[in-house]
């Protein structure tokens, strides 16, 4: 029997009230997790006196900002308009709610793994440990290696750009950057080049910030960093331009921890977001204005857009009832060094290709949709995969936290190689971040290559030029590798 007009109106009203109640519940959950994660970060800061330990830096950058701050922004009319989903607001709300619950579960497992790590692995208990092993080369030789790697990477990028006759930042052609990074058969030389250069530049920037680079190498370091910055600007990639400075800043504030307070960190984060938004406006040939910067930060394809994009993918993933991928997108990322012409599996299940296929975008010049933490493991393994990923990340971050305190508290009488160990720690932190995302896991290989090349050049310089005692920062071999130390519990 058909319902009357009054009954239909009543049902519509009840459905609207239920929807509003659900939205209110999810906003409350988001606020609880935001406050809880922020409190956990400040608690770690109070215990260690270091604001951005590896676990805190990961929590802030990958979870607090990209998930819990981004959740209410992802469903704004402006954000939905940016992905042409203004007419599917209700379905996007459901997908965003589901993704928020997934991230909450993964975050709780991460905290649990961080707490349980020293109980499962006594070596992480914060007691006596051996110092990390160090290479038998001087800091100056490592600096030379970083300069060589940085300049080689810059040269490879410029050779590629000159050969193609196109500079993305200066080009007025639409999708010029996408053509170089997606449609070119030699794009691996291009992307690998600036990844090599960025890794070497992080070593140089951090050393200069901390005053660890000897005077004779400083002009070469400034030249390499300047060349890299100009090159990254010409690639029109915001991550290329800003990421080396962010990582070098993490290295600097690991030692100069008293110079970074929560307020100063907030100011730096706002400045970085504004810089990224300004670059987006410039490469889109739009004038820079305060209103334009605000719109791009909040609603554009910047730091907060990954949650919106992942919600979009999850909406169609659930609507079309896709089966779980069972690790195929992760494996495709790990096989990123194999050309897709040789291995079609990699092209078929790469994160970008999978997301475009799910949301039915057919443009060949689209990088794919953004990815927030735990989203890829959820569509690969479901809730169990999210829990496992959270636990593993928590244990890894606890190991990095303990290692940071070991590096900061060397034993008395040991020859300090603090800076190289610090660089290695944040290098591993970056590798962990890449491994957590199917979209960026292929970047692990050029980063590892850059690290090995820095050491190879340093060892080569040692064999050719030898080492003079007291020159170039001294040997980086610890005096007594088996020395032990006490450091604060974390």
Secondary structure, 3 states (H helix, E strand, C coil): CCCCHHHHHHHHHHHHHHHHHHHHHHHHHHHHHHHHHHHHHHHHHHHHCCCCCHHHHHHHHHHHHHHHHHHHHHCCHHHHHHCCCHHHHHHHHHHHHHHHHHHHHHHHHHHHHHHHHHHHCHHHCCCCEECCCCCCCEHHHHHHHHHHHHHHHHHHHHHHHHHHCCCCCCCCCCCHHHHHHHCCCCHHHHHHHHHHHHHHHHHHHHHHHHCCCCHHHHHHHHHHHHHHHHHHHHCCCHHHHHHHHHHHHHHHHHHCHHHCCHHHHHHHHHHHHHHHHHHHHHHCCCCCCHHHHHHHHHHCCCCCHHHHHHHHHHHHHHHCCCCCCCCHHHHHHHCCCCCCCCCHHHHHHCHHHHHHHHCCCCCCCCCCCCCCCCHHHHHHHHHHHHHHHHHHHHHHHHHHHHHHHHHHCCCCCCCCCHHHHHHHHHHHHHHHHHHCCCCCCCHHHHHHHHHHHHHHHHHHHHHHHCCCCCCCCCECCCCCCCCEECCCCC
